[in-house]
Amino acid sequence: MAMTVVSDLSWRTAVASGRIKKIIPDRGFGFVRADDGNEVFFHRTELTTVDFDTLQEGESVTFDIVESPKGPRARNIQKAS
């Protein structure tokens, strides 16, 4: 699936899917690996419908990718049904 990354944090992109690759619980962030192989950073403050503490490595998720000053970020992570 081709994804377009937007440059404004207020806009959302097409929904991507992938798996939680790594979680660093004491720092409040992690990484997701999209189905296309790209890895994207996420922070607990950007989660809206899922509790950071319930995410598990390897879990299937959907998410939006947005551009930030430090590069692409995953936002609106949701557990895949």
Helices and strands as residue ranges (DSSP letters): E 16-24, E 29-34, E 39-43, G 44-46, G 52-54, E 60-68, E 71-79
